[in-house]
Structure formats: structure tokens, C-alpha cells
């Protein structure tokens, strides 16, 4: 593993910790806003929510730094470990302890993540891919996001709304992550190149809309429905764009691909299991 890969992993882990702190603060703030009230109006007056925004800003800065050192396929899966940081924090805030089952699940998640990075050994792609190479992947991803958003707005179940809106918000964050590296590169050519690049404005739009849908997901239902959706959708969306638009690759084949696929399945399952455990911890004691 190169020094750049190590730096990317360290920065991504710090980003995951900051995102975890932000998610806990924002969910607690959003859940306190009654249905039918102005969500963003209430959140803008909440010091707790603003502390979460500060955490998000710090996490995003570390994510950008990580992406300058490593590929999207390296950085984004590591952000799943935010749940490992969020678990003890949530338990502490609610005066409860981390159960042995939750700790075991967290260890399984970390092991699957480490195996994915070691066996998959992702390569860096090209951050100068022309817009035509983005068209088909973007159309597919935006179609999925639109479907999830509409479902989240019309479905009756609170948990279903939280899940669908969380998927849409997480996928938008994944899109923003895939665009980040290119936008950073544009700064080398001056502010005019940044303001004139389509990636800049799509990054801003994806980030803002993703943030709004994430808050709606936090408000709509329990953390067990919203947080796993956001956490899993982001790296999957970013990895999809990394493989299709950015020409990133996994340096493995045969049995290695099977192992990588199994690691992704395990990470998804462990993430959902962790969030279900957190949901129990988040319930106030009778």
C-alpha cells in the first residue's frame, strides 16, 4: 500500500468520524420538528442542527483531502465506518451501553471493509472524463434518485418514507463525491474554470438537495430506517460512477471479484444490523 493510499484511508476515517457526529446531531434536531411544520425553518433556528452542519463541513473537507490522495472506490466505502463511530456516541447520549452484538457487528463491518480494500486494491481513474462519458451513468443514477424521492413523498409508512428519502439523499451525496475530485482539479486552471465547469454546479445542486432530503428522512422516521439508507447509498452511487464514468478499476479477478462482491454484501448487511441496534439504543428508557 502506497503512502498516498494510507493518507487517503486516514483522511477518510477522520471524515467518517465527523460525519457520524453530524448525523447524530442532525437526526436529533430533525426528529424534534413536528410533521407539517417548516422543517428547514425550524432547523435553521436549532443550535444542535448547526453543530451537525459544522461536523458535515469538517467531514467534507477531510473527504476532499482523501480524494486527492486516493480513488473514489477507496474513499467512499470507508465512510460506511461512520456507523462504528456513531454507535457508541448514540449509546452514550442516551445513557446506554454498546451491546456485545453491536460491537461484534461493528467488527464484522470493519473486517469486510479492510478485506474489500486489500483484495479489490482499487485504481485511480480519470478526473477529466468528458461530459459524454457521464451521460448514461448520470441518467441511470438520476432516474433512481427521482424514483426514490417520489416514493418517499407519497408513501404512507413513516419508516418507508425515511428509507426512500434516505436512499435519494445518500445517492446525491455519492454523486457529489464523484464530482468533487474534478472540481478540485478545476481550481488549478483558475476560478473562471471552476465557475464555468458543469461539475461545479451539479456538485452544489447535489449537495444541497441531498442535505435537504437527508433532513426529511431524519424527520420522517426512525434512525434505523434513514441512516442505513444514507450510509449505504452514498458509496454505492459513488462507486457506480467511479467504475462507469471515471474509469476506476478493481485490480483483481476470478475468486478475488467473488470475495469483493461478498464483502459488499456483508458491509450492507452489517450496516443495516448496526442501525437496527442503534434504533433500540435511541429509544428512551421507560
N, C-alpha and C positions, 0 to 999 in steps of 0.2 A: 504494500500500500504506500503510495507516494505521500510526500509532505502536504501537497495540495489536497489530496483525499482526506487526510487526517484533519486538516484545518476545516474542510467542508463539514465533516462529521461533528467536530466540536462546536462549530458555529450553529449547525442545525439543532444540536441538542440544547444549546442555550436558547435558541428561538422556540423550541418546543416547550421549555420551562416557562418562558414568558407568555406564550400563547395559552398555556394551561392556567396561569394566574389570571389572565384576561378573561378566559371563558367562564371561570367560576364567578368572578365579579359581575360580568355582564349578565349571566343567566339569573343570578340572584336579583339583580336590578330589574331585568325584563319581566321576570315571573311576578314581580310585585305590581305590575301595571295591569289593571283590570281590562278584560276583553271589551272592546268598543271604545276605550279611551284612546287618546292620541299617543301612540307608542313612542315615537321619536320625541314628541314634545315633553313627555314625562321623563324619558331617559336623559335628555339634554339638561334637565334640572337635577339629575342624580349624581352626587359626587362619587358613589360607588361605580356607576357606569363609566364615568370619566377616568377613573383609575384603571378600569379594564381597557379603555382606549389607549391609555399610556402604555399598558402592557403589550397591546397589539402593535403599537408603533415600534416599541423596542424589539419585539419578536420579528416584525417585518424587516427591520434594519439588519438583524442578525441573519435572517433568511436571505436577504440580498447579498450579504457578505459571503454566506455559504455558497450561493450560486455562482459567485465569481471564482470560487475555488473548485467546485465540483459540478457534475451533471445534475439535471432535474431528477433523473432516476436514482441518484444517490441521496439528494437532499430531501425530497418530498416524502419518501417512506419513513425517514427518521422522525418527521413531525408527528407521526402516529404516536410516538412515545410521549406526547403531551399528556396522554391519559395516565401514564405512570406517575407523572408529577402531580396531576390534578387529583388523583385518588387520595393520597394522604392529606392533601390540603383540604379537600372537601370533608373528609372524616374529622379533621381537627376543628374546622369551623363549626361542625355540628356536634362536637363533644363526643365523638365515637371513635372506635379504633378500626384499623385496617384488618380485615379478617384474613385468616390463613388462605382461604380460597382466592380472595382478591390478590394477595401477594403472589400466589402461585401462578395465577393468570397473567399478572404483570411480568413475571419472569419468563413465561412462555412467549409472550409478545416480544420481549427484548431478544430472546434466543432466535425467534423466527426472523426478526429484523436483521440481526447480525448475520445469520445464515444467508439471507437474501443478498446482502451487500457483498459477502465473501464469495459466494458461488456465482452470483449474477455478474459481479465486477463490471458495473455499467460504464460505458464510454461517454465522453462528452460529445455533444452533437454540434450542429452549426447554428450560430445565433444570427446568421444573415440570410436565412431562408426567405425567398421571395414570397409575396402575398399569395401567388397562385398555388404554392405548396401548402398554404394554410387553409385554403378554401374548403376542401372536402372535410378535413378534420374539424374545422370550426363549425361547419354546417351540422355535422353529426352531434357535436357537443352542445351547441346552442339549442338544437332540437330537443335533446334530453333535458336541458335546463328549463326550457319553456314548458315541457310536459310536466315536469316535477312541480314547477311553480303554479301552474293552473290547477293541478291536483291538490296542492297544499292550500289553495284559496277556496276550493269548493267542497272538499271532503268534510264530512260531519265530525269524524273522530278527532279528538284533540291530539292524541298520540300520532294518528295518521298525518295530521297537518304538520306537526313538529318534525316528523320523519321526512315528509316530502319537501318541506321548505328547507330543512337542514341539508338534504341532498342537493337542492338547487344552489344554496349558498356555498356549500363546500366545493361544488363543481366550478362555481365562479371564482373562488379563491385559487383553485387549481389552474384555471385559465390565466389568472393574474400572475401566478408563479412562473408559468411557462413563458410569459411575455416579459417578465422582469429582467432577465439576462440581456435580452435585446435592447431594452430601453436603457439599461446601464451602459451598453456599448455605444449607443447613440450620443451619449454625453461626450465621447471622445471627439465627435465632429462638431461640437458647439450646441448652444441652446436652440439655434434655429432647426437643427436636425431633430432634436428632441421634440420640439413643438410641432414639427411637420411630419413626424412619424405616426402612422396609423396605430402602431403598437402602443404608443403613449396613451392615446385617448381611449383605446379599448381596455388598457390596464386600469385607468382611472374609473371607467364605467363599470368594469367587472368588480373592482374592489369595493366601490360604493354600493352597488346593487347587492353584492354578496354580503356586505355588512348588514344592510337592511333586512335581507331575507334571513340571515342568521338570528337577528334580534327577534323577528317574527316567530322563528322556530322556537327560540328560548321562551317566548311569551306563551306560545300555543300549547305546549305540553311538557311532560316531564323530561328531565335531562337524559334519561335512559333512551328516549326516542330521538332527541335532537342532536346531542353531542356525538354519538357514534356515526350518525349520518354525515355530519360536517367533517368529522375527522377522517372517515374513510373516503368520501367523495373527492376531497381535495387531492390526495396523492394519486388516486386512480385517474382523475381528469388530467393532472399534470403529466403523469406517466404516458397516458394515451397520446397527448400532444408531443411529448418528448420522442416517442417512438415513430410517430407519423409525420409531424411537421418539422421536427428538429433533427431527425436522423440519428437519434441516440440509439445505442445498441447494447444488448447484454452479451458479454464475452463468454458465452457458454453454449453448449449444445447437448443434444441427447438427454442423458439422465440429469444433467445439470439444469436443463429447462424444466424438467419434471419437478426437481427439488425447488426451483424458484417459484413455480406455479403453486406447489404445496405450501410454501412459505407465505405467499399472498393470501391463500385461503385461511391459513392459521392466523395471520395477522388480523384479517377481517373478523373471524370468529372470536378471537381474544379481545378485540376492541369492543364488540357488542357485549361480551360477557363482563368486561370491566365496567362498562357503562351501566349495565343492569345492577351490578354490585353497588355502584355509586348511587343509583337511584334509591336503593334501600338505605344507604347511609344518609342520603339527603332528607329522608323523611323525619320530621321532628319526633322526638320521643313522646309517648303518650303521657 
